[in-house]
Amino acid sequence: MMRLVPSRQTRSSASWLWQAATGVLLVPLLALHIIAQHFVVKGGERNFWEVVSYLSHPAILVLEVLFLIVVTSHAMLGIRSILFDLGLPQGLRATATRVLTGLGLVTAAYGVWLTITIVR
């Protein structure tokens, strides 16, 4: 009989794959962020108005928001993995996953809202 609910192993593998994918995405996104925010700027740092001007370009805004979402996803999955590796009881794993998912969503939503608000 076919299972409609993914097994724990499938969910665990999906989480691991998503964390690996976000880790791979972090390399070019972090490189672009550091180069654009620090290396090509006179003095190595942008002031507030220079950041606003930089983020006002739609492509840059999309890249920076994507960076925020990828970093947040990777961090929440990393914390989840650490908790599981430290032996979080089986009964608390689903709760921890839900809490970290909620925290990640709130963090990413706040960051996106703040970035868009600052640009306006």
KEVO-867800 format. One record per residue (C-alpha): residue in one letter; x negated, y, z negated. Coordinates in Angstrom, 2 decimals, padded with zeros to 5 digits. Layout:
[rec a,[X,Y,Z]],
...
END
This chain:
[rec m,[000.00,000.00,000.00]],
[rec m,[-001.27,003.48,000.88]],
[rec r,[-002.04,005.89,-001.98]],
[rec l,[-000.52,009.34,-001.66]],
[rec v,[-002.44,010.82,-004.58]],
[rec p,[-006.22,011.09,-004.12]],
[rec s,[-008.24,008.98,-006.49]],
[rec r,[-010.53,010.61,-009.02]],
[rec q,[-013.50,009.50,-006.93]],
[rec t,[-012.10,011.22,-003.82]],
[rec r,[-011.45,014.45,-005.74]],
[rec s,[-014.89,014.30,-007.31]],
[rec s,[-016.48,013.76,-003.90]],
[rec a,[-014.49,016.64,-002.43]],
[rec s,[-015.68,018.92,-005.24]],
[rec w,[-019.27,017.86,-004.68]],
[rec l,[-018.99,018.45,-000.93]],
[rec w,[-017.39,021.86,-001.47]],
[rec q,[-020.16,022.84,-003.89]],
[rec a,[-022.78,021.69,-001.39]],
[rec a,[-021.06,023.64,001.42]],
[rec t,[-020.88,026.81,-000.68]],
[rec g,[-024.54,026.33,-001.60]],
[rec v,[-025.49,026.16,002.07]],
[rec l,[-023.37,029.25,002.83]],
[rec l,[-025.01,031.14,-000.02]],
[rec v,[-028.41,031.06,001.68]],
[rec p,[-027.59,033.27,004.69]],
[rec l,[-025.02,035.37,002.82]],
[rec l,[-027.45,036.12,-000.01]],
[rec a,[-030.23,036.84,002.47]],
[rec l,[-028.02,039.30,004.38]],
[rec h,[-026.88,040.93,001.16]],
[rec i,[-030.39,041.39,-000.22]],
[rec i,[-031.85,042.58,003.07]],
[rec a,[-029.02,045.06,003.73]],
[rec q,[-028.73,046.33,000.15]],
[rec h,[-032.41,046.49,-000.80]],
[rec f,[-034.97,045.97,001.96]],
[rec v,[-033.68,048.31,004.68]],
[rec v,[-032.79,051.11,002.27]],
[rec k,[-035.22,053.89,001.50]],
[rec g,[-036.32,053.41,-002.11]],
[rec g,[-034.88,049.88,-002.21]],
[rec e,[-031.52,050.81,-003.68]],
[rec r,[-028.29,052.40,-002.47]],
[rec n,[-026.39,054.91,-004.56]],
[rec f,[-022.61,054.64,-005.00]],
[rec w,[-021.72,056.74,-001.95]],
[rec e,[-024.17,054.87,000.26]],
[rec v,[-022.57,051.59,-000.84]],
[rec v,[-019.11,052.98,-000.05]],
[rec s,[-020.33,054.09,003.38]],
[rec y,[-021.98,050.70,003.97]],
[rec l,[-018.84,048.78,002.95]],
[rec s,[-016.60,050.94,005.13]],
[rec h,[-017.74,048.98,008.18]],
[rec p,[-015.17,046.16,008.63]],
[rec a,[-017.71,043.44,009.48]],
[rec i,[-019.84,044.29,006.44]],
[rec l,[-016.76,044.34,004.21]],
[rec v,[-015.78,040.87,005.42]],
[rec l,[-019.32,039.53,004.83]],
[rec e,[-019.53,041.00,001.32]],
[rec v,[-016.06,039.70,000.36]],
[rec l,[-016.97,036.28,001.77]],
[rec f,[-020.17,036.41,-000.30]],
[rec l,[-018.13,037.20,-003.42]],
[rec i,[-015.71,034.32,-002.81]],
[rec v,[-018.48,031.82,-002.00]],
[rec v,[-020.53,032.81,-005.09]],
[rec t,[-017.48,032.54,-007.33]],
[rec s,[-016.48,029.14,-005.92]],
[rec h,[-020.00,027.82,-006.25]],
[rec a,[-020.30,029.09,-009.83]],
[rec m,[-016.99,027.60,-010.99]],
[rec l,[-017.81,024.24,-009.41]],
[rec g,[-021.25,024.35,-011.01]],
[rec i,[-019.80,025.00,-014.46]],
[rec r,[-017.30,022.17,-013.92]],
[rec s,[-020.08,019.83,-012.89]],
[rec i,[-022.18,020.74,-015.93]],
[rec l,[-019.23,020.14,-018.27]],
[rec f,[-018.55,016.77,-016.68]],
[rec d,[-022.24,015.80,-016.80]],
[rec l,[-022.39,016.71,-020.49]],
[rec g,[-019.66,014.17,-021.14]],
[rec l,[-016.45,016.19,-021.28]],
[rec p,[-013.77,013.70,-022.39]],
[rec q,[-011.67,012.28,-019.58]],
[rec g,[-008.51,013.78,-021.07]],
[rec l,[-009.92,017.32,-020.89]],
[rec r,[-011.33,017.14,-017.37]],
[rec a,[-008.08,018.05,-015.60]],
[rec t,[-007.54,020.95,-018.00]],
[rec a,[-011.10,022.19,-017.50]],
[rec t,[-010.64,021.98,-013.74]],
[rec r,[-007.40,023.98,-013.90]],
[rec v,[-008.90,026.61,-016.23]],
[rec l,[-012.00,027.04,-014.06]],
[rec t,[-009.89,027.18,-010.90]],
[rec g,[-007.71,029.87,-012.46]],
[rec l,[-010.72,031.80,-013.73]],
[rec g,[-012.34,031.61,-010.29]],
[rec l,[-009.18,032.80,-008.55]],
[rec v,[-008.74,035.71,-010.96]],
[rec t,[-012.41,036.65,-010.67]],
[rec a,[-012.41,036.52,-006.86]],
[rec a,[-009.08,038.38,-006.61]],
[rec y,[-010.33,041.10,-008.95]],
[rec g,[-013.59,041.42,-007.03]],
[rec v,[-011.81,041.66,-003.67]],
[rec w,[-009.32,044.18,-005.06]],
[rec l,[-012.10,046.28,-006.61]],
[rec t,[-014.21,046.22,-003.44]],
[rec i,[-011.27,047.28,-001.25]],
[rec t,[-010.23,049.94,-003.79]],
[rec i,[-013.73,051.42,-003.89]],
[rec v,[-013.92,051.56,-000.10]],
[rec r,[-010.62,053.44,000.21]],
END
